[in-house]
Amino acid sequence: MKTKKILAISMAAAMLVGTLAGCGKTTDTTDKKDNGAKEVYYLNFKPEIADVYKDIAADYEKETGVKVKVKTAASKTYEQTLKSEMAKDDAPTLFQINGPMGYNNWKDYCADLKDSDLYKHLSDKSLAVTSNGGVFGIPYTVEGYGIIYNQEIMDKYFALAEKKTDAKTIDDIKDFKTLKAVAEDMQKNKDKLGIKGVFASTAMASGNGWRWDTHLANVPMYYEFKDKAGTGSVIDSGLNSKTVDFKYADNYKNIFDLYLNNSCTEKGLLGSKSVDDAMSEFALGQCAMTQNGNWAWSQIAKVSGNKVKEDKIKMLPIYTGVTNDQKQGICVGTENYFAVNKKASEGKQKAAKDFINWLFTSDKGKSYVTGKLGFIAPFDSFKENEKPSDPLSKEVMGWMAKKDIKNVNWIFQAFPSEQFKNEFSAALLEYVQGTKKWNDVVKVVKDSWQAEKSNN
């Protein structure tokens, strides 16, 4: 009888401990076996494709019964939004990291994806973010950016009897010297060409400086890190650089000034101009050129009154006057890597993996990827006739296929922080407004890089 009492007390205590444990909150819920999870929470990085993901979510739920909740962070607020969302009980199960630097910030949340179906389809496994044999970020698109131009306006210039350059076709623009001569002459003939300026607005409104503090800055930094790397990895050279010389600052200034001085908007108004404004100016034929990437087609195409014909939108490299820049191509790479929250339950992790696998391997998903998202997807699940058909993605693939050209790698994943970019952008705005000299901007870049790297 005594033994039975002791056993009963022990069982009651165990049940009480289990009940109390069930009431406590845990930050890592991977022990829950809810393999039938019916929702994926995805925190999207790109505002310009937010509406497309709504359609994707609706179709996926209709086909599988699994709901996909998509939240999109505002421009330049992704890291801040991710921190906020990860602190909530219902944290994202699917999110993005921007390469090795992003993984370093979020490695405690990144599940190992080496056994996932999507990773198995990755054409070039070296593109993934890896660490100690694990795979923690899978790139889902390769992108490219450069100077987008309207072929019709350019041809109109080449046909001008009054033009002061020898350029006869776009093929004659193969370096900064020629680009500068053509742009400045076009600006003088803007009325005859029916444009307000050669370049769209160098948009500097808050949250819109990423084309300059990140994408344009990639060009001079690439050459600096390439010099340091020798035969080694350029991205590793950047990641390991505790300081920068901003060695090619004058080259940055070359192209930035060309944009500013031959624009359809006065410098004093650029602080209020957005990327949307710039894309609208280009779409409406108010300018001939603008710096952006293949993702911009979705923005340009939907502008009411768009005048740019699909077969007339092309892309040039961002020439800056570096040695042998006639051999330089556009900027090609990615900062878009899927990561799955390892603190989510096993069921939710599985649901997230199933969703991205469906998106990049099913016929319905792939039609969205190539048709509406416009991704150049790096997976073997895509056949030749399933590549993007939009004009800018075609341009990127065309530049990638050139044998005698070296495209510029994306190395801005090595930039130390968002704070560095913000300080760079703020200094650029002051330069545009005339309250900072160029040497002051260079100092900000060097000082901010060193300060932010020392904090990492």
PELIN-V525935 format. One record per helix or strand. SS is the DSSP state (H for helix, E for strand). FROM is the first residue (numbers start at 1). TO is the last residue. If there is no record, write none. Layout:
BEGIN
ss: <SS	SS>
from: <FROM	FROM>
to: <TO	TO>
END
This chain:
BEGIN
ss: <H	E	H	E	H	E	H	E	H	E	H	E	E	E	H	H	H	H	E	H	H	H	E	H	H	E	H	H	E	H	E	E	H	H	E	E	H	H	E	H	H	H>
from: <2	39	47	67	78	94	100	110	117	122	125	129	134	142	151	170	176	190	199	210	234	249	263	267	275	289	296	310	313	325	328	337	346	363	376	379	384	391	406	412	418	438>
to: <23	44	64	72	86	97	106	110	121	122	127	131	139	150	158	172	188	193	199	229	239	261	263	272	283	293	301	312	316	327	333	341	361	371	376	379	386	401	409	414	433	455>
END
